[in-house]
Amino acid sequence: MSAGAGAAAEDPRVRVTLSGLLGLAGAARGLPVGPPFTSRSALEGRRGSRLRGRGLDFIELRAYQPGDDVRTIDWRASARSGETQVRVYQQERDRPVLLVVDQRIDMFFGSQLNMKSVTAAEVAALLALRFLQQGDRVGGIVLSDSGVTRLAPQRSRAALRRFLSDLTDANRALDPSTRVPEGGPTLDDALAEVERLAHHDVTVILLSDFAAADAALAKRLERLGRHNDVILGLVYDPMAQDLPPGARVTATDGRLRLNIDTGLQADRAAVEAATRRRLDAVLAWPEEIGVPVLPLSAAEPSAAQLSRLLGGG
């Protein structure tokens, strides 16, 4: 699918609009992200589980972290260990949510229904709207080829609108004819922003095609998941694993890009194999680093598949 001028620029499968994202509020109400969560849900444990805060049921001691309530410090345990320790309790309460959305040019691809960039934007909007509907604080980070924008979690419709506006601007700025400067923003840059906002006990949802996924990124996600609930949305297009002959595609390692003519069988097979290796590597992360992965197809409607993946049937 290519995005031309005129009517194509307004095709909702190619580029989103702010009104379109806000209009997903009705579909968002049906998403099964509220309590109680089942074992099938990728968000299992977000409520009524190991939420840190002041409550009734003591769970554990852990090292003090910036932002902790000083009233939770256990002074006796701190004296024994020589390190400031805080008491962790089980509590039913709202949880900050941080949505990280990849809107770089590599996401501007689609063969059947949506561009990957549109699927990522729609899923982010659906989740943001649903979490705010149930009273959670919602924030967002948008990664584009021109930079990274961030908004700390807030329980505010105005803040939600600002996040979706930033997301819309990044999505609509995608243009394959624009030269992307070498050394542009990466997923590592987005995660650096996440770490500034999510010290602990934040639900972090990262939506990307993970075009530059590597062992270093996996390790960083594993570290982030030690004190936060990290969930990955792997956005993909089915055609990337079964390229038609005669097409022209762009392969990337996250920084360098190479145009390939798939009329050459060897080149086509190499691109397909590289795509499968990347997808398989990310899909293995739940076992390797303990971070759940939701596979999100750009060839399926966003709301229906998200509901299914979250255990809604």
C-alpha positions in Angstrom: 0.0 0.0 0.0 1.4 3.4 -0.9 0.3 6.8 0.4 -0.2 9.3 -2.3 -1.6 12.9 -2.2 -5.2 13.9 -2.2 -7.8 11.3 -1.2 -5.1 8.8 -0.1 -3.8 11.2 2.4 -7.2 11.2 4.2 -7.7 7.4 3.9 -8.0 6.3 7.6 -6.1 3.1 6.7 -3.1 5.3 5.7 -3.2 8.2 8.1 -5.2 8.8 11.2 -7.0 11.9 12.4 -7.5 13.2 15.9 -11.2 13.0 15.5 -10.9 9.4 14.3 -8.8 8.4 17.3 -11.1 10.1 19.8 -14.0 8.4 18.0 -12.7 5.0 19.2 -14.1 5.7 22.7 -17.1 3.5 22.1 -15.0 0.5 21.0 -12.7 1.1 23.9 -15.4 0.6 26.4 -15.7 -3.1 25.4 -12.0 -3.9 25.9 -11.4 -6.4 28.8 -8.7 -4.5 30.6 -10.5 -3.9 33.9 -10.5 -6.2 36.9 -10.8 -9.0 37.4 -8.1 -10.2 35.0 -7.9 -13.8 33.9 -4.8 -15.9 33.3 -5.3 -15.4 29.6 -4.9 -11.6 29.9 -1.6 -10.0 29.1 -2.4 -7.5 31.8 -2.8 -10.2 34.5 -1.8 -8.9 37.9 -2.2 -5.2 37.3 -4.9 -5.0 39.9 -5.3 -6.9 43.2 -1.8 -8.2 42.8 1.7 -6.9 43.5 0.8 -3.3 43.3 3.1 -1.2 45.5 1.4 1.3 47.8 -0.1 1.8 51.2 -2.7 -0.9 51.8 -3.7 -3.7 54.1 -1.6 -6.7 53.1 2.1 -6.6 53.5 4.0 -8.3 50.5 7.7 -7.6 50.7 10.6 -5.3 51.6 12.6 -3.7 48.8 15.2 -1.0 48.4 14.0 2.6 48.5 13.6 4.3 45.1 13.1 8.0 44.2 9.5 8.8 44.4 8.6 6.3 47.2 6.5 7.6 50.1 8.9 8.1 53.0 6.1 6.8 55.3 6.6 3.3 53.9 10.3 3.2 55.0 11.0 0.3 57.4 13.6 1.9 59.7 14.5 -1.3 61.5 15.0 -3.3 58.3 17.0 -0.4 56.9 19.3 -0.4 60.0 19.8 -4.1 59.7 20.7 -4.1 56.0 22.5 -0.8 55.9 20.3 0.2 53.0 17.0 2.1 53.1 14.2 -0.4 52.8 10.5 0.3 52.1 7.5 -1.9 52.9 5.4 -3.0 50.0 1.7 -3.6 50.3 -1.1 -5.2 48.2 -3.6 -2.6 47.3 -6.5 -2.1 44.9 -6.0 1.2 43.3 -5.5 3.0 40.0 -2.2 2.4 38.2 -0.2 4.8 36.0 -0.2 3.7 32.4 2.5 4.8 29.9 1.9 4.1 26.2 4.9 4.2 23.9 4.1 4.4 20.2 6.6 3.9 17.3 5.7 6.2 14.4 8.9 6.1 12.4 9.0 5.6 8.6 9.6 1.9 9.0 6.1 1.7 10.4 4.7 3.3 7.2 3.9 0.0 5.4 0.7 -2.0 4.8 -0.4 -4.5 2.2 -4.0 -5.5 3.1 -5.8 -3.2 5.5 -3.9 -0.7 7.6 -0.4 0.8 7.6 1.5 -0.6 10.6 1.7 3.0 11.8 -2.1 3.2 11.8 -2.6 0.0 13.7 -0.1 1.1 16.3 -1.9 4.5 16.7 -5.4 2.9 16.9 -4.3 0.4 19.5 -2.7 3.1 21.5 -5.8 5.2 21.3 -8.1 2.3 22.3 -6.0 1.5 25.3 -5.5 5.1 26.4 -9.3 5.7 26.2 -10.1 2.5 28.0 -7.7 3.1 30.9 -8.9 6.7 31.4 -12.5 5.4 31.3 -11.8 3.2 34.3 -10.0 6.0 36.2 -6.4 5.2 35.6 -3.7 7.9 34.9 -2.6 7.7 31.3 0.6 9.2 29.7 2.3 8.6 26.4 5.6 8.7 24.5 5.6 9.1 20.7 8.7 8.1 18.8 9.1 9.7 15.3 12.0 10.2 12.9 12.1 13.8 14.1 12.2 13.2 17.8 10.5 11.9 20.9 7.5 13.6 22.7 6.5 12.6 26.2 3.5 13.2 28.5 3.6 12.0 32.1 0.6 9.9 33.2 -2.4 12.0 34.2 -6.1 11.4 35.0 -7.2 14.1 32.5 -9.2 14.1 29.3 -7.2 17.2 28.2 -3.9 15.4 28.7 -5.3 12.4 26.8 -6.3 14.6 23.9 -2.8 16.1 23.9 -1.2 12.7 23.7 -3.5 11.7 20.8 -2.8 15.0 19.1 1.0 14.4 19.3 0.4 10.8 18.0 -1.8 12.2 15.1 0.9 14.8 14.2 3.6 12.1 14.1 1.5 9.7 12.1 0.4 12.3 9.5 4.0 13.5 9.1 5.1 10.1 7.7 6.1 10.5 4.1 8.2 8.0 2.1 9.6 10.8 -0.1 11.1 12.6 3.0 14.8 11.8 3.5 15.3 10.5 7.1 18.5 11.8 8.6 21.0 9.2 9.6 21.3 8.6 13.4 17.6 9.5 14.1 15.7 8.6 17.2 15.6 4.9 18.2 13.7 2.6 20.5 16.5 3.0 23.0 15.8 6.8 22.9 12.1 6.1 23.7 13.0 3.7 26.5 15.3 6.4 28.0 12.2 8.6 28.2 10.3 5.7 29.7 12.9 5.3 32.4 12.6 9.0 33.3 8.9 8.6 33.9 8.5 5.0 35.1 10.7 4.5 38.1 8.4 1.7 39.4 4.9 0.3 39.4 3.9 1.7 36.0 2.2 -0.3 33.3 4.3 0.3 30.2 2.9 -0.7 26.8 5.3 -0.4 23.8 3.8 -0.6 20.3 6.4 -1.1 17.5 7.5 -3.4 14.7 10.8 -3.8 16.6 12.7 -3.4 13.3 16.0 -3.0 15.2 15.3 -5.4 18.0 18.5 -6.9 19.4 19.8 -8.5 22.6 20.7 -5.1 24.1 17.1 -3.9 23.7 15.8 -7.1 25.3 18.0 -6.6 28.3 16.8 -3.0 28.7 13.2 -4.2 28.6 14.0 -6.9 31.1 15.5 -4.3 33.5 12.5 -2.0 33.0 10.2 -5.0 33.8 11.8 -5.6 37.2 9.9 -2.8 38.8 7.1 -2.2 36.2 4.6 -4.1 34.2 5.9 -4.1 30.6 3.8 -5.3 27.7 4.9 -5.3 24.1 2.6 -4.9 21.1 4.5 -6.4 18.1 2.9 -4.7 15.0 3.5 -6.7 11.8 2.2 -7.0 8.2 1.7 -10.5 6.9 3.2 -9.7 3.5 6.6 -9.1 5.0 6.9 -12.9 5.5 5.6 -13.8 2.0 6.8 -11.2 -0.4 5.3 -11.2 -4.0 7.8 -11.3 -6.8 8.4 -8.0 -8.6 7.8 -5.8 -5.6 10.2 -3.1 -4.4 10.7 -3.1 -0.6 13.0 -1.3 1.8 15.0 -3.3 4.4 16.4 -1.7 7.5 18.5 -2.4 10.5 17.0 0.5 12.3 19.5 3.0 11.0 20.5 2.1 7.4 18.0 1.4 4.6 18.4 -0.7 1.5 16.0 -0.8 -1.5 15.5 -4.4 -2.7 13.8 -5.7 -5.9 11.9 -8.9 -4.9 12.0 -10.1 -8.5 15.3 -11.8 -7.6 14.3 -15.0 -5.7 17.5 -15.0 -3.6 16.9 -11.4 -2.4 13.2 -12.1 -1.7 14.1 -15.2 0.3 16.7 -13.3 2.3 14.3 -10.5 3.3 11.6 -13.1 4.2 14.0 -15.0 6.4 15.3 -11.8 8.1 11.7 -10.8 8.9 10.9 -14.2 10.3 14.0 -14.2 12.5 13.1 -10.7 13.8 9.5 -11.7 14.6 10.5 -15.0 16.2 13.1 -13.3 18.3 10.6 -10.8 19.7 7.9 -13.6 20.2 10.5 -15.5 22.3 10.9 -12.7 24.8 8.0 -13.8 27.1 10.1 -16.9 27.9 13.5 -15.3 27.8 12.9 -12.0 29.6 9.4 -12.5 31.1 7.7 -9.7 29.1 4.4 -10.5 27.4 4.1 -9.9 23.7 0.8 -9.2 21.8 1.1 -9.9 18.0 -0.9 -7.1 16.3 -1.6 -7.6 12.6 -2.0 -4.6 10.3 -4.2 -6.8 8.2 -6.9 -7.0 10.9 -9.3 -4.4 12.5 -7.6 -3.0 15.6 -10.4 -3.1 18.1 -11.5 -6.7 17.4 -8.0 -8.3 17.5 -7.0 -6.3 20.6 -10.1 -7.5 22.4 -9.3 -11.1 21.4 -5.7 -10.8 22.5 -6.8 -9.5 25.9 -9.0 -12.4 26.5 -12.3 -10.9 25.3 -13.1 -13.7 22.9 
